[in-house]
Structures are given as C-alpha cells and as structure tokens.
Amino acid sequence: MIEPNPKADLLRYLQEGRDALIWKLDGLSEYDIRRPLTSTGTNLLGLVKHIAGVELGYFGDTFGRPFFAADPPPWWYTEDVEPNADMWATADESREGIVGLYHQAWEHSNSTIATLELDAIGHVPWWPEERREVTLNHILVRVISDTQRHAGHADIVRELIDGSVGCQEGNDSMPPEDRAWWEKHRRRLERVAREAGNG
C-alpha cells in the first residue's frame, strides 16, 4: 500500500514545472532566450527570472525567511521598481546568473518546504491586509499553478522561436508525426476556423 505524502506530491509537481522552464532555454542563443515574442514582451529568460522571484518571495519573505537579507537586485519587488522589471533580463544579466538564481531559489524554497508543516502560517506582505495570512499548503499550490502556467507560456514561445515542442525533456507528449503531417494539420485547422468564422 502506498502511504500518502502530500508534501512530496506537491514538490514533485513544482519540480516538473521548474525543470520544464529551464529546459526551454537549451540550445538557444542569447538573442533567442531574450526575444520578446508577444505584444507584452514575453520571453524565455524573463519567465525564468520572474519565477525565481516568485519562489523567493512566497517561500522566503512570506514565512520570515527572506533570501535577500540586504541589497536586493534592482528588479526586486519594491514600491519604486520599474513596472515589469522581473519579466526580462538586462544585457548585464547573464543567462548563467538568472538560471543560477533560480537554482538558489529552489534550494531556498525546498528548505522552507522541508522545515515547515503544510499548515504552517505565513504572511504575504504585498497582499491586502485581510488576505495576507496563508498556509504553506496554500502557497505551494499557488506557486505550482504559477510555475506551470509560465511553463506553458515557455512552450509556446519556444515553438515560435524554432518549432521545438514538448513539456519535458525526453517526453514531448506529442503525436509522433513528421513536419508534413503537422503542416497539413495546421492548414486543416485554419480552414475549419475560417469556415466557423464565416458561418
């Protein structure tokens, strides 16, 4: 019989999203990982930077375990920070530095998760006063949701860059068809969309 282990289950889904985000950078140039491919500037390295900040805030500051004890980076969530500063990397911020920060965030978050019980109480300083009190379980679910959401964004952005698809390295979860099949499939969907739009 398998013993339930909710914390391990939650951490596994969080790690799958983390790994997917990092994998989407593999094999791409500095330009491609920074390219804004939506009207709001969504880009792969910015997604990683954002989620690193999400983890450091929610698993750090929320539970009295701040990662940046002093001198946070200029994009950190303060009142005077430039809007959206956590969603893109400056020319001075390297891929290695941001990925390294994300790995440090994992360690910091994992330590918080290992140390505290799921019903441990924290306070999210940037939320309205009446909603600030949360449990570790609540924060885990929230961060998993956010990480997986942004991993989905990364899937689409990577496909727009070079056609690469899939949710995990070694398991792309896609039908094993060739490029010609996919092109035919896409044309079919375009035709159906036009028919529906004209109907």
N, C-alpha and C positions, 0 to 999 in steps of 0.2 A: 504494500500500500504506500502511495506517495504522500508524504507529510506536506501539508500546505505551508508555504513560506512566502507570504505576500510581499515582504520587502525584497526578497531575491527576484520574484517575478517582476516587480516594478523596475528594479535596477536593470534587469535583462532588457526590457523594452526601451529604457532610456539609453543603454549602451548601443543597442541596434541603431537608434537614430543618430547617435554620436558618430558611430563608425560610418554610416551612410554619408553624412555630411563631409567627413574628411576624405572619403573615397572619391567623391565627386571632383576633388582637386587634382587627382592623379593624372599625370601625363599632359597637363595643360601648361601653357606659357604664363608668364606673369601678366601679360595683357589679358589673356582669356579668363583668368580667375578673377580679374577686376572689372571686366567689361560689363557695363550696365545694359541689360537686355530687356528691360521693361521701362515704361514711361516714368516709373518711380525710382529707377536706378538699381533694381535688384541685381545682385552679382554674387558669385560663389564665395569669395573670400569675405565679403561683408556679412554673409549669412553665418559663417563660422565665427566671426568676430562678435556678432550680435548674440549668438547663443552662448558663447563663452561668458559674456557679460550677464546674460540671463541666469546662468548657473551660479556665477559668483555672487550675484545679488540675492537670489532666492535661497540658496543653500548656505550663504555666508551671512550677509547683513541681517536677513530675516531671523536667524537663530543666534544672533550675537557672536558670530564667528567671521568677522569681516576679513576678506582676503587682502585688501589694500589698507593696511593699518595707517599708512601715511602716503602722501603723494600719489593719488590715483592718476591714471592716464588722462589726458585732456578730453577724451571722449566719454569718460565715466559719467554716470547719471547724476549730474548736479544741475542746479537751477539755471546756471548760465551757460550750459553746454549748447553747442550748435545743434539745431534740430537734425535728427537722423545721423548723428556723428558715429553711432555704433554700427551703422549698416554699410560702411565702406571703409577701405583701407587707404590711408595716405601713401604717397610714394615712399615715404620714410619708414612705413610699417611693412616689414617683410612677411612673406608667407610663413617662414620658419618661426618668426616671432608670434604671429597670431595663432598658428597651429600649436606652438609651444604653450601659449597662454591657455588655449582650450584644453590641452592635456593637463595643465596645472589645475584648471577648473574642475576637471573630472576627479582628480585626486582630492581636492578640497571638498567637493560635493560628496564623494564617496565616503570621506571621513565623517562628514556630518551625518550621512545616512547610517553609517555603521555605529556611530556613537549614540544617536538618539532613537527613541522608540517612535513608531509611526504616529502615536497620539501626542508626541511632544508638541508644545505650544511655541509658536514664533510670532513675530510681528513684522508685517511688511511695511517699512517706513514710508514708501511712496504711494500707498493706497489710502483711500479716505479712512478717517479715524474709526468709523463704525464697522469697517470691514477688515481692519488690519490684523486682527487675531486669527491665526491659521494653525493647522496641524502640519506636521511633516508629511503625512499621507496626502493632504490636500496639495501641498507644494510639489510633491513628487508627480502626482497626476497632472498638475498644471504644466510642469516643465517637460514631462514626456510629451504631452499634447503639443506644446510649442516647438519642441525639437523635431518631432515627426512632421509637423506642418511645414517647417522650414526645410526639412529633408525633401519633402515633396516639391517645394519651390526649386531646390537644387536639382532635382531630377529634370524638371522642365528646362531650367537654364542650361544645364549640361547638354541636353538634347538639342537645344537651339545652337549651341556652340559647335558641336562636332557629330551630332547624331547618336552619341552614346546613351544607352538607356539601362535601366535596371535599378533595383532597390538595394541590392547587396552584392559585394564582390563575390563572384562565383555562383550567384543565384540571381539572374536578372528578372525572373518571374515573367518572362515574355514568351509568346509562342515562337518556336524555332523556325521562323520563316526568313527567306532571303530578302534583299533590298527590293527586288522587283515585286514581290508579294506585297510588301508594305506600301510601295508606291501605288499599286493597284487598289489596295485597301483605302488609302487616303483619298484617292480620286473618287472612289465609291462613296465615301462619307461626305465629300464635298458635293457630289451630285445629289445625295439624299438631303443634305442641308438646304441646297438651293430649291429642290422640289418642295420641301416643307415650308420654306420661306415664301414661296410663290403661291402656296395653297391657302 
